Amino acid sequence: MRIKGIQKAALLLTSLDTATARELLKGQPQEIIHKIAMELSQLDARGKENTDQALQVAREFCGQIQQAQTGTLHIKSFVNSLLHGTAGKEKAAEMQARMQQAVREKDPFLVIASAPPARIAAILENEPPQAISLVLSALPPKVSTDVLSRLDNEKSQRVIWRMTQPGEVSPKTMRRIGEILCKRLFDMNREESPAVKEIVPRDILRKVALVLSGLDKDKRDSMLKEIETRNKETAKTVKALMVTWEDIIKIEDRSLQQILRNIESTVLAKALHSADASIAAKIRSNISERASEMVDEEVALMGEPRKKDVLAAREEVVKPLRDANEAEELLFIEEEG
């Protein structure tokens, strides 16, 4: 259910201490204060739903704070949308500072969770796995997943292991960790630090992979080794993008047949789920009639597969194709012209 402006204002006020909330209401039109008071009087009966919505509104507020990198007063539009007030820029700036400090003091991880994952990864990358695991355990799962994917492979593995072995950490220590990270985030916003490592877009790495694919093996391998010395994850991605699921239609039939002969029907059934018609036709035309029937049987039995299972199955099909290509044993249909 969509939360109205007045409801958002009331929920945000419940996330603040009494003195700060009272101060923020000073100077607001009496009609607005009355509406907020009426809304607050109804919140006690809402229980956990109220707490969840308050966190949602607080995160939205923190998100607006994080956007303030260009010097413009993003907080003003947020506050106005909540309170329908007519405060000037100076008063809105004062309100921003008080609310920002109040939210940070109450739960600094709300501020951290609302930051872009790339920035969170940037302030954590030099921390030990144990410290990173504490932070990720305090963030929403989706945010933690995004941050973890931006750490190098070795460190992310150690972090996830640490998360399975939680230790006793006092709330005071966690708050202190959160405050330190908040400060780093705001310092980064002010400086517009170039140290933030965004993931290179997939289409760019795909172009690199295609360029390397056209080279002879020795030259290609030496260039991949150079990329690997600079960034192992980038090299791994480039290698994977040399042959993709979409490339199957470009592979010569005989090469494809040799690989598909060793793929189980259960894997093919999942891989072909919702596949592009041209790819599905290419695969089915390169397996035996009996194998095709077995795939159909598996499809009838398996039900609706999860997306991640479909992607995993396609990876099982593509990996041996990739290995064959690396060994220069995979033949592609020559393009005309």
Secondary structure as a PSIPRED ss2 file (coil, helix, strand):
# PSIPRED VFORMAT (PSIPRED V4.0)

   1 M C   1.000  0.000  0.000
   2 R C   1.000  0.000  0.000
   3 I C   1.000  0.000  0.000
   4 K C   1.000  0.000  0.000
   5 G H   0.000  1.000  0.000
   6 I H   0.000  1.000  0.000
   7 Q H   0.000  1.000  0.000
   8 K H   0.000  1.000  0.000
   9 A H   0.000  1.000  0.000
  10 A H   0.000  1.000  0.000
  11 L H   0.000  1.000  0.000
  12 L H   0.000  1.000  0.000
  13 L H   0.000  1.000  0.000
  14 T H   0.000  1.000  0.000
  15 S C   1.000  0.000  0.000
  16 L C   1.000  0.000  0.000
  17 D C   1.000  0.000  0.000
  18 T H   0.000  1.000  0.000
  19 A H   0.000  1.000  0.000
  20 T H   0.000  1.000  0.000
  21 A H   0.000  1.000  0.000
  22 R H   0.000  1.000  0.000
  23 E H   0.000  1.000  0.000
  24 L H   0.000  1.000  0.000
  25 L H   0.000  1.000  0.000
  26 K C   1.000  0.000  0.000
  27 G C   1.000  0.000  0.000
  28 Q C   1.000  0.000  0.000
  29 P C   1.000  0.000  0.000
  30 Q H   0.000  1.000  0.000
  31 E H   0.000  1.000  0.000
  32 I H   0.000  1.000  0.000
  33 I H   0.000  1.000  0.000
  34 H H   0.000  1.000  0.000
  35 K H   0.000  1.000  0.000
  36 I H   0.000  1.000  0.000
  37 A H   0.000  1.000  0.000
  38 M H   0.000  1.000  0.000
  39 E H   0.000  1.000  0.000
  40 L H   0.000  1.000  0.000
  41 S H   0.000  1.000  0.000
  42 Q H   0.000  1.000  0.000
  43 L H   0.000  1.000  0.000
  44 D H   0.000  1.000  0.000
  45 A H   0.000  1.000  0.000
  46 R H   0.000  1.000  0.000
  47 G H   0.000  1.000  0.000
  48 K H   0.000  1.000  0.000
  49 E H   0.000  1.000  0.000
  50 N H   0.000  1.000  0.000
  51 T H   0.000  1.000  0.000
  52 D H   0.000  1.000  0.000
  53 Q H   0.000  1.000  0.000
  54 A H   0.000  1.000  0.000
  55 L H   0.000  1.000  0.000
  56 Q H   0.000  1.000  0.000
  57 V H   0.000  1.000  0.000
  58 A H   0.000  1.000  0.000
  59 R H   0.000  1.000  0.000
  60 E H   0.000  1.000  0.000
  61 F H   0.000  1.000  0.000
  62 C H   0.000  1.000  0.000
  63 G H   0.000  1.000  0.000
  64 Q H   0.000  1.000  0.000
  65 I H   0.000  1.000  0.000
  66 Q H   0.000  1.000  0.000
  67 Q C   1.000  0.000  0.000
  68 A C   1.000  0.000  0.000
  69 Q C   1.000  0.000  0.000
  70 T C   1.000  0.000  0.000
  71 G C   1.000  0.000  0.000
  72 T C   1.000  0.000  0.000
  73 L C   1.000  0.000  0.000
  74 H H   0.000  1.000  0.000
  75 I H   0.000  1.000  0.000
  76 K H   0.000  1.000  0.000
  77 S H   0.000  1.000  0.000
  78 F H   0.000  1.000  0.000
  79 V H   0.000  1.000  0.000
  80 N H   0.000  1.000  0.000
  81 S H   0.000  1.000  0.000
  82 L H   0.000  1.000  0.000
  83 L H   0.000  1.000  0.000
  84 H C   1.000  0.000  0.000
  85 G C   1.000  0.000  0.000
  86 T C   1.000  0.000  0.000
  87 A C   1.000  0.000  0.000
  88 G C   1.000  0.000  0.000
  89 K H   0.000  1.000  0.000
  90 E H   0.000  1.000  0.000
  91 K H   0.000  1.000  0.000
  92 A H   0.000  1.000  0.000
  93 A H   0.000  1.000  0.000
  94 E H   0.000  1.000  0.000
  95 M H   0.000  1.000  0.000
  96 Q H   0.000  1.000  0.000
  97 A H   0.000  1.000  0.000
  98 R H   0.000  1.000  0.000
  99 M H   0.000  1.000  0.000
 100 Q H   0.000  1.000  0.000
 101 Q H   0.000  1.000  0.000
 102 A H   0.000  1.000  0.000
 103 V H   0.000  1.000  0.000
 104 R H   0.000  1.000  0.000
 105 E H   0.000  1.000  0.000
 106 K H   0.000  1.000  0.000
 107 D C   1.000  0.000  0.000
 108 P H   0.000  1.000  0.000
 109 F H   0.000  1.000  0.000
 110 L H   0.000  1.000  0.000
 111 V H   0.000  1.000  0.000
 112 I H   0.000  1.000  0.000
 113 A H   0.000  1.000  0.000
 114 S C   1.000  0.000  0.000
 115 A C   1.000  0.000  0.000
 116 P C   1.000  0.000  0.000
 117 P H   0.000  1.000  0.000
 118 A H   0.000  1.000  0.000
 119 R H   0.000  1.000  0.000
 120 I H   0.000  1.000  0.000
 121 A H   0.000  1.000  0.000
 122 A H   0.000  1.000  0.000
 123 I H   0.000  1.000  0.000
 124 L H   0.000  1.000  0.000
 125 E C   1.000  0.000  0.000
 126 N C   1.000  0.000  0.000
 127 E C   1.000  0.000  0.000
 128 P C   1.000  0.000  0.000
 129 P H   0.000  1.000  0.000
 130 Q H   0.000  1.000  0.000
 131 A H   0.000  1.000  0.000
 132 I H   0.000  1.000  0.000
 133 S H   0.000  1.000  0.000
 134 L H   0.000  1.000  0.000
 135 V H   0.000  1.000  0.000
 136 L H   0.000  1.000  0.000
 137 S H   0.000  1.000  0.000
 138 A C   1.000  0.000  0.000
 139 L C   1.000  0.000  0.000
 140 P C   1.000  0.000  0.000
 141 P H   0.000  1.000  0.000
 142 K H   0.000  1.000  0.000
 143 V H   0.000  1.000  0.000
 144 S H   0.000  1.000  0.000
 145 T H   0.000  1.000  0.000
 146 D H   0.000  1.000  0.000
 147 V H   0.000  1.000  0.000
 148 L H   0.000  1.000  0.000
 149 S H   0.000  1.000  0.000
 150 R H   0.000  1.000  0.000
 151 L C   1.000  0.000  0.000
 152 D C   1.000  0.000  0.000
 153 N H   0.000  1.000  0.000
 154 E H   0.000  1.000  0.000
 155 K H   0.000  1.000  0.000
 156 S H   0.000  1.000  0.000
 157 Q H   0.000  1.000  0.000
 158 R H   0.000  1.000  0.000
 159 V H   0.000  1.000  0.000
 160 I H   0.000  1.000  0.000
 161 W H   0.000  1.000  0.000
 162 R H   0.000  1.000  0.000
 163 M H   0.000  1.000  0.000
 164 T C   1.000  0.000  0.000
 165 Q C   1.000  0.000  0.000
 166 P C   1.000  0.000  0.000
 167 G C   1.000  0.000  0.000
 168 E C   1.000  0.000  0.000
 169 V C   1.000  0.000  0.000
 170 S C   1.000  0.000  0.000
 171 P H   0.000  1.000  0.000
 172 K H   0.000  1.000  0.000
 173 T H   0.000  1.000  0.000
 174 M H   0.000  1.000  0.000
 175 R H   0.000  1.000  0.000
 176 R H   0.000  1.000  0.000
 177 I H   0.000  1.000  0.000
 178 G H   0.000  1.000  0.000
 179 E H   0.000  1.000  0.000
 180 I H   0.000  1.000  0.000
 181 L H   0.000  1.000  0.000
 182 C H   0.000  1.000  0.000
 183 K H   0.000  1.000  0.000
 184 R H   0.000  1.000  0.000
 185 L H   0.000  1.000  0.000
 186 F H   0.000  1.000  0.000
 187 D H   0.000  1.000  0.000
 188 M H   0.000  1.000  0.000
 189 N H   0.000  1.000  0.000
 190 R H   0.000  1.000  0.000
 191 E H   0.000  1.000  0.000
 192 E C   1.000  0.000  0.000
 193 S C   1.000  0.000  0.000
 194 P C   1.000  0.000  0.000
 195 A C   1.000  0.000  0.000
 196 V C   1.000  0.000  0.000
 197 K C   1.000  0.000  0.000
 198 E C   1.000  0.000  0.000
 199 I C   1.000  0.000  0.000
 200 V C   1.000  0.000  0.000
 201 P C   1.000  0.000  0.000
 202 R H   0.000  1.000  0.000
 203 D H   0.000  1.000  0.000
 204 I H   0.000  1.000  0.000
 205 L H   0.000  1.000  0.000
 206 R H   0.000  1.000  0.000
 207 K H   0.000  1.000  0.000
 208 V H   0.000  1.000  0.000
 209 A H   0.000  1.000  0.000
 210 L H   0.000  1.000  0.000
 211 V H   0.000  1.000  0.000
 212 L H   0.000  1.000  0.000
 213 S H   0.000  1.000  0.000
 214 G C   1.000  0.000  0.000
 215 L C   1.000  0.000  0.000
 216 D C   1.000  0.000  0.000
 217 K H   0.000  1.000  0.000
 218 D H   0.000  1.000  0.000
 219 K H   0.000  1.000  0.000
 220 R H   0.000  1.000  0.000
 221 D H   0.000  1.000  0.000
 222 S H   0.000  1.000  0.000
 223 M H   0.000  1.000  0.000
 224 L H   0.000  1.000  0.000
 225 K H   0.000  1.000  0.000
 226 E H   0.000  1.000  0.000
 227 I H   0.000  1.000  0.000
 228 E H   0.000  1.000  0.000
 229 T H   0.000  1.000  0.000
 230 R H   0.000  1.000  0.000
 231 N C   1.000  0.000  0.000
 232 K H   0.000  1.000  0.000
 233 E H   0.000  1.000  0.000
 234 T H   0.000  1.000  0.000
 235 A H   0.000  1.000  0.000
 236 K H   0.000  1.000  0.000
 237 T H   0.000  1.000  0.000
 238 V H   0.000  1.000  0.000
 239 K H   0.000  1.000  0.000
 240 A H   0.000  1.000  0.000
 241 L C   1.000  0.000  0.000
 242 M C   1.000  0.000  0.000
 243 V C   1.000  0.000  0.000
 244 T C   1.000  0.000  0.000
 245 W H   0.000  1.000  0.000
 246 E H   0.000  1.000  0.000
 247 D H   0.000  1.000  0.000
 248 I H   0.000  1.000  0.000
 249 I H   0.000  1.000  0.000
 250 K H   0.000  1.000  0.000
 251 I E   0.000  0.000  1.000
 252 E C   1.000  0.000  0.000
 253 D H   0.000  1.000  0.000
 254 R H   0.000  1.000  0.000
 255 S H   0.000  1.000  0.000
 256 L H   0.000  1.000  0.000
 257 Q H   0.000  1.000  0.000
 258 Q H   0.000  1.000  0.000
 259 I H   0.000  1.000  0.000
 260 L H   0.000  1.000  0.000
 261 R C   1.000  0.000  0.000
 262 N C   1.000  0.000  0.000
 263 I C   1.000  0.000  0.000
 264 E C   1.000  0.000  0.000
 265 S H   0.000  1.000  0.000
 266 T H   0.000  1.000  0.000
 267 V H   0.000  1.000  0.000
 268 L H   0.000  1.000  0.000
 269 A H   0.000  1.000  0.000
 270 K H   0.000  1.000  0.000
 271 A H   0.000  1.000  0.000
 272 L C   1.000  0.000  0.000
 273 H C   1.000  0.000  0.000
 274 S C   1.000  0.000  0.000
 275 A C   1.000  0.000  0.000
 276 D C   1.000  0.000  0.000
 277 A H   0.000  1.000  0.000
 278 S H   0.000  1.000  0.000
 279 I H   0.000  1.000  0.000
 280 A H   0.000  1.000  0.000
 281 A H   0.000  1.000  0.000
 282 K H   0.000  1.000  0.000
 283 I H   0.000  1.000  0.000
 284 R H   0.000  1.000  0.000
 285 S C   1.000  0.000  0.000
 286 N C   1.000  0.000  0.000
 287 I C   1.000  0.000  0.000
 288 S C   1.000  0.000  0.000
 289 E H   0.000  1.000  0.000
 290 R H   0.000  1.000  0.000
 291 A H   0.000  1.000  0.000
 292 S H   0.000  1.000  0.000
 293 E H   0.000  1.000  0.000
 294 M H   0.000  1.000  0.000
 295 V H   0.000  1.000  0.000
 296 D H   0.000  1.000  0.000
 297 E H   0.000  1.000  0.000
 298 E H   0.000  1.000  0.000
 299 V H   0.000  1.000  0.000
 300 A H   0.000  1.000  0.000
 301 L H   0.000  1.000  0.000
 302 M H   0.000  1.000  0.000
 303 G C   1.000  0.000  0.000
 304 E C   1.000  0.000  0.000
 305 P C   1.000  0.000  0.000
 306 R C   1.000  0.000  0.000
 307 K H   0.000  1.000  0.000
 308 K H   0.000  1.000  0.000
 309 D H   0.000  1.000  0.000
 310 V H   0.000  1.000  0.000
 311 L H   0.000  1.000  0.000
 312 A H   0.000  1.000  0.000
 313 A H   0.000  1.000  0.000
 314 R H   0.000  1.000  0.000
 315 E H   0.000  1.000  0.000
 316 E H   0.000  1.000  0.000
 317 V H   0.000  1.000  0.000
 318 V H   0.000  1.000  0.000
 319 K H   0.000  1.000  0.000
 320 P H   0.000  1.000  0.000
 321 L H   0.000  1.000  0.000
 322 R H   0.000  1.000  0.000
 323 D H   0.000  1.000  0.000
 324 A H   0.000  1.000  0.000
 325 N H   0.000  1.000  0.000
 326 E H   0.000  1.000  0.000
 327 A C   1.000  0.000  0.000
 328 E C   1.000  0.000  0.000
 329 E C   1.000  0.000  0.000
 330 L C   1.000  0.000  0.000
 331 L C   1.000  0.000  0.000
 332 F E   0.000  0.000  1.000
 333 I C   1.000  0.000  0.000
 334 E C   1.000  0.000  0.000
 335 E C   1.000  0.000  0.000
 336 E C   1.000  0.000  0.000
 337 G C   1.000  0.000  0.000
